Each structure stands twice: as C-alpha cells, then as structure tokens.
C-alpha cells in the first residue's frame, strides 16, 4: 500500500500523533494488529510497517483498515554462501562486518521512511524490528521511540543480548512483554528508568466457548466426542543454532515439540485412549524441515497413529475448544499460547519459562513443569486427564485471571501511559497524547484468530 503524506511545511499543527507500529513478521502478530487498531480508536494516527504485503499480518491490517507499508526487516542476508563463509575460521568473521553494513543500510532506508511519513512515535516489536527501528528512529530524530519486547529469547542469547545492550540507549523506553523480561533487563544492568512492563494481551470478545463449534472439528479429524484430546498450538520455528542459540537450546525448536512427542509416548503407555493434536505449520523453509522432523520423531516413537498433525488452521477458536487439555512446552517464551487457551476455558500445562508462570500459576490457574522434562510434562497431563474436577477448577481460575490482567485494553492503556511518560520526560512542547479520554473497553476489534493465524512468541 502506497501512503501519500503531506510535506512537513504543510502539516497542520493540531493533527493527531502519528505512530509507526513496526513489526518484521509477515505471518503472526495478532497482538500488533490489535494494538495498532486500539491506538487508532483512541485518536492516534497509526501506520504499520510490516515485513511483506502478502502474509496474514497484511491481510489483517487491510481488514481492520490500518494503513501499512511493506518493508523487509532482516538483520542479515540468509544465503548458503554467507553460511559457508561464516564457518571458515577467522575469515568467517568477515561475515559479521558484511551483516553490519546490511543492517545499517536497512536502518537508513527505514529512517527515510520515518521522515517521509512524518512519524511522531516509533513503536517496534520483534527483535529484528527493534534493532533496525531504534537505529532508524534515532537517525530520523523521531521524538518518541519505544520498543515492545515480544520475547525474552534475545536476552538469553549471548550474541543477541550484546546487540541489544549496545544500542538500547537509542530508545526512550523498553516495554517488556512480561515481568520476567523486565527482570532480565535489570539483571544485565539496564536502569529502571528505561523499562516498564506492558504485557501483550488480546481482545477476549471473540473467545467465546458458547459460540465455538468443537464438534465440527472433531468430526473433521475423526475424533469421537468422548475422546480425550491433548493439544498444542504453535508455529514450528527452525531449531536454534550457535551463535544465536542460548545455552542448552542448540539444535532444538523453541516450542518444545520434541518434548511433547516424548511426553505423548509416556502418556499413551498409561492412557492409550488419549489423542494428541498438534496445530501449526513450519515457519519458513527451515521451519518446514523441523515440522517434518517432528513427524518423523512421532513415527520413530511408534505413536503416529495417536498424534494428529493438523497443520495451519484458520478456525483457531474452534480448534482450541476441541482440546480437553492445552499444552505449551516452550524452551523460551513470553506468554506463548496460554492466554488464548485460558480464555477458552481450557486446562493448561505449561513449562515454567519466561512469562508463562505469570499466567499459568502452578496449582492455581494451571500446572507448571520444568522445560525439557518430558516425564514431568507427561505426569501433569495424566494428572489432569485423571482428575476432571481439578482441570475444570484450574481452567475457570485461568480464564478469570486472563480477563482481569491480560486483555488488549490493559495493553493499550499501558502503551499510552508509556508514551505520556516519555513526552513528559523529554519536555515535548506538543504532547499530542491528549486525545480522547481512555475508554473502559474498545470492544471487539473485528478480528478473529483466523485473520492472523497464530500469535508469534506473544
């Protein structure tokens, strides 16, 4: 979509604040779309800058009427030649210099875009967007620059952490997506004045169990009405490799699908009547290979007849409602898919990594287990299968907790408060955040999970 903007000389002094929501993803990012539309409804002039114009993110932005620009936001070039050069001792380090020039060139192009769009606030999501956007925002002298941290993974990776810590002062505020990420920033020396927690939430309006149709999904997948179904909804991201991978995560997918398969084998030894539903597709070519590898692992473990790989689904609310137990067994995470499942009243088992224990509190709103521990994961699943009353009680408490603490309305309130803080600190003559008064609810944003197929590391 080509945006036409007036020259800076002709800009009316009382126009609304223009916020650039910058997110590299082409699929996923429902939370970014909801934040963009929520800010628009609160009186801001919002434009999104996304990775491409032909993915699910762009489709959702078109549906809700948020204008956007498609601009690739990669930190380096992914080519076989570059990978081969990078493996050569000593000489391979030259690749980092080339990557640095590539990053700078991308940031300069984005800075020019910010100037052309007359942006007042740069608000980035996703690590690559954050790094490029903060350099571009500083070059363009954008008055307010904030980064919303969608995942703690880069702080757990020595290389990515160094990139972040060497540039974070170009931001005015770091909005940690969960308390865990905020604490991580504190541990590595980021002063408190730079950071605050603004959790990613979603609009609960469309997550209505009464309106879902799990029966249709079960018939389609050949599942009997009384079959106990355990499932995970997540992208198959490429396995992490050095130097990006945090310690202990080398060669493994971040969503823990390997552990889910091992746990499924253990569960099926005791409860052969249970079925596992794995929803999600490979993220990119390498993600597709990981997807195939996990299917191969299911065959290797002899459980392929009890595991359904459903791939990408557009009817996500109905699919979640199909689950008797929802699992998120990530190795690193913000909230993962816990919020969606709890809103649908599904009993949750989640690993105690990142921000997930803030949502799935062990014994209160779900069951929490250590990462990379299939035995503990299997035991928690069996516990909920064998104790439906416990499962029901945890699910009810989980839904209540999400409705109180993790809605998109709370997220948008937190974002606007952060904009206000920066404007006050910087003594901006025109604090254009004095628009319409905050509403108790912005209502349904007109989005379903089918519009943006999955939330990516939210």
PyMOL commands that set and color helices and strands:
alter all, ss='L'
color gray80, all
select helices_A, chain A and resi 8-10+30-41+56-64+80-86+91-117+127-139+153-156+158-165+168-170+179-187+192-194+204-206+209-211+214-221+257-270+284-300+304-306+316-322+338-343+356-359+374-386+388-405+408-426
alter helices_A, ss='H'
color red, helices_A
select strands_A, chain A and resi 18-23+45-50+68-70+121-125+144-149+173-176+195-197+229-233+275-279+307-311+325-328+347-351+367-369
alter strands_A, ss='S'
color yellow, strands_A
deselect
rebuild
show_as cartoon
